[in-house]
Amino acid sequence: MACERKDRFRHNTIAFWLSDEEKSQVEAKILLSGLSKGEYYRKSILGQEVTVVAGTYLSARVTKALEQILEHLKEGNTEEEKILLEMIKQLLEMNSK
């Protein structure tokens, strides 16, 4: 069972609204970061660095597979497909830098 609110180290809540597209983008970035949602939001809001580290070996091998998957997901209708599509776009963008 979770501890009571008064006993928590972090006991303040912040909420905000996102469009469907913004939510997909944020969810993809969170998944790629490997951080929990709370940690990702805290680091982002406080201006701390959030990075995704991938070597050239991984990038080269994954790029082709991602491009193929991207073609299949372009008409993504479900929330999961939208998140996957956004993740792939961001991975391909990071790989091209």
C-alpha positions as CSV (number, residue, x, y, z in Angstrom):
1,M,0.0,0.0,0.0
2,A,1.3,3.5,-0.8
3,C,2.3,5.8,1.9
4,E,0.1,8.7,2.9
5,R,0.5,12.0,1.0
6,K,1.8,13.8,4.0
7,D,4.6,11.2,4.4
8,R,5.8,11.5,0.8
9,F,9.0,13.3,-0.1
10,R,7.3,14.7,-3.2
11,H,3.7,15.6,-2.1
12,N,2.8,18.2,-4.7
13,T,0.9,17.5,-7.9
14,I,1.2,19.4,-11.2
15,A,-1.3,18.7,-14.1
16,F,-1.6,20.0,-17.6
17,W,-3.4,19.3,-20.8
18,L,-2.0,17.9,-24.1
19,S,-3.4,17.4,-27.6
20,D,-3.4,13.8,-28.9
21,E,-0.3,14.6,-31.0
22,E,1.6,16.2,-28.1
23,K,0.8,13.2,-25.9
24,S,2.1,10.8,-28.5
25,Q,5.3,12.8,-28.8
26,V,5.8,12.9,-25.0
27,E,5.0,9.2,-24.5
28,A,7.5,8.3,-27.2
29,K,10.2,10.4,-25.7
30,I,9.6,8.9,-22.3
31,L,9.9,5.4,-23.7
32,L,13.1,6.3,-25.5
33,S,14.6,7.9,-22.4
34,G,14.2,4.8,-20.3
35,L,13.1,7.0,-17.4
36,S,9.8,6.8,-15.4
37,K,7.2,9.3,-16.4
38,G,7.6,11.2,-13.2
39,E,11.4,11.4,-13.5
40,Y,11.2,12.4,-17.2
41,Y,8.7,15.2,-16.4
42,R,10.8,16.4,-13.5
43,K,14.0,16.5,-15.5
44,S,12.3,18.2,-18.5
45,I,10.6,20.8,-16.4
46,L,13.6,21.6,-14.3
47,G,15.8,21.9,-17.4
48,Q,18.0,18.9,-16.6
49,E,19.4,16.9,-19.4
50,V,17.4,14.0,-20.7
51,T,19.4,11.9,-23.2
52,V,19.0,8.7,-25.2
53,V,22.3,7.0,-25.9
54,A,22.7,4.7,-28.9
55,G,26.0,3.6,-30.6
56,T,26.5,3.6,-34.4
57,Y,26.3,-0.2,-34.5
58,L,22.8,-0.1,-33.0
59,S,21.8,2.8,-35.2
60,A,22.8,1.3,-38.5
61,R,21.1,-2.0,-37.8
62,V,17.9,-0.6,-36.5
63,T,17.4,2.2,-39.0
64,K,16.4,-0.1,-41.9
65,A,13.9,-2.1,-39.7
66,L,12.4,1.2,-38.3
67,E,11.9,2.5,-41.8
68,Q,10.0,-0.7,-42.7
69,I,7.9,-0.5,-39.6
70,L,7.2,3.2,-40.2
71,E,5.6,2.4,-43.5
72,H,3.2,0.0,-41.8
73,L,2.3,2.5,-39.1
74,K,1.6,5.6,-41.1
75,E,-2.1,5.1,-40.9
76,G,-1.9,4.4,-37.1
77,N,-5.4,4.8,-35.5
78,T,-4.9,3.4,-32.0
79,E,-3.1,5.3,-29.3
80,E,-0.4,2.6,-29.2
81,E,0.2,2.9,-33.0
82,K,0.5,6.7,-32.6
83,I,3.1,6.3,-29.9
84,L,5.0,3.8,-31.9
85,L,4.9,6.0,-35.0
86,E,6.2,8.9,-33.0
87,M,9.0,6.8,-31.4
88,I,10.2,5.6,-34.8
89,K,10.2,9.2,-36.2
90,Q,12.3,10.4,-33.3
91,L,14.7,7.5,-33.5
92,L,15.2,8.1,-37.2
93,E,15.7,11.8,-36.6
94,M,18.3,11.1,-33.9
95,N,20.1,8.7,-36.1
96,S,20.4,11.3,-38.9
97,K,22.1,13.8,-36.6
